[in-house]
Structures are given as C-alpha cells and as structure tokens.
Amino acid sequence: MKPRTYFGLALLFPYILWGMCALIIAILSAVQEVPETWNIVLMPLVFYTFGIILWFVPYTLLAIGMWMWSRNKSTAVLYKLALLAPILLFALMLLEVVLVSLPTSGVIDLTNGLPGQLALVGGFSLVFGYLSVGIALGVFKFIQSRHRIAEEIPAAVSEADQTPTLS
C-alpha cells in the first residue's frame, strides 16, 4: 500500500469510529442496568455518537477537500495536513454554528453565545479530531514498521531537469 492510499483510507476513520461508538451505545442501551461508573466512562462515546449531528457535514466537506487536494503530495505534506485537520474541522464547525444560529437569533444573541459555543464545539472537535488523527497516525506507523506500506521513493531527476554545468 502506498502512503497516499493509506491517507485516503484514513479519512474514513472518524466514520468507522462513529460506527463502533454507535454499536457500543446500542448494545449498552439494551442492557437494563449499567453501573454508575460506566456512565462516566461511556460519556465521551455518547458525545461522539450524538455529535455526528454537528460534525457530519463539516467533516465530510473537509475529508472530500483533503482527499482531492492530497493527490500527488509527498508523505511529509500529508503528515502535516493530518496534523492540521482538526484545526480546519474546528473552523468549519464554527462556520456551521454561525450559519445555523444566525437566522434563529439576532447578531447580538449570536455574539453573546459565541464564546460558549466556541469553547464547546472547539473543545470537542479538537479533542476528538486529534484522537482520530493520533490513532490513524499510530496505525500508519505500525503498518509501516511491518513493511506493509511502501517507502516513498523520490522521483528520479532526468538529464533535462539538471542545470547545465560549465566544463
């Protein structure tokens, strides 16, 4: 597998993580009694599972944009883009909050509530974003250590591309 192929597949990881969280929540909701300590442990899963209402559209736009932009990019550029992705998601989610809130409330109400929404949406998008990126990069390093991902070979320089030297 090439690093670019893995990067494209890794963009699907938040959806896979959401599916696993939704499955866990569905199974546990069928259980009649869940110990109180489990409620605290499972709260991040619940936030992520129901958070798809907020992050689905912005992340899908981000993933499509990153996938299209990442064609023919080096592994180093893809790595930097992966580390920047949660910040870009935060910006898109903030834009979504503003676009959704503006018609229902006036500009004054929006600006009063924006710091709280910024902290909530920003906090969750950065935490879950870097968690997803960290897991995806960890899996990448693991697969790479098993030699399942091909090393990137620099393109050969042709004679036409070389600068002429005086002899």
Stockholm file with secondary structure:
# STOCKHOLM 1.0

chainA/1-167         MKPRTYFGLALLFPYILWGMCALIIAILSAVQEVPETWNIVLMPLVFYTFGIILWFVPYTLLAIGMWMWSRNKSTAVLYKLALLAPILLFALMLLEVVLVSLPTSGVIDLTNGLPGQLALVGGFSLVFGYLSVGIALGVFKFIQSRHRIAEEIPAAVSEADQTPTLS
#=GR chainA/1-167 SS CCHHHHHHHHTTHHHHHHHHHHHHHHHHHHSSCCCHHHHHHHHHHHHHHHTHHHHHHHHHHHHHHHHHHTTTCCHHHHHHHHHHHHHHHHHHHHHHHHHHHHHHSCHHHHHHHHHHHHHHHHHHHHHHHHHHHHHHHHHHHHHHHTTCSCCCCCCCCCTTTSCCCCC
#=GC SS_cons         CCHHHHHHHHTTHHHHHHHHHHHHHHHHHHSSCCCHHHHHHHHHHHHHHHTHHHHHHHHHHHHHHHHHHTTTCCHHHHHHHHHHHHHHHHHHHHHHHHHHHHHHSCHHHHHHHHHHHHHHHHHHHHHHHHHHHHHHHHHHHHHHHTTCSCCCCCCCCCTTTSCCCCC
//
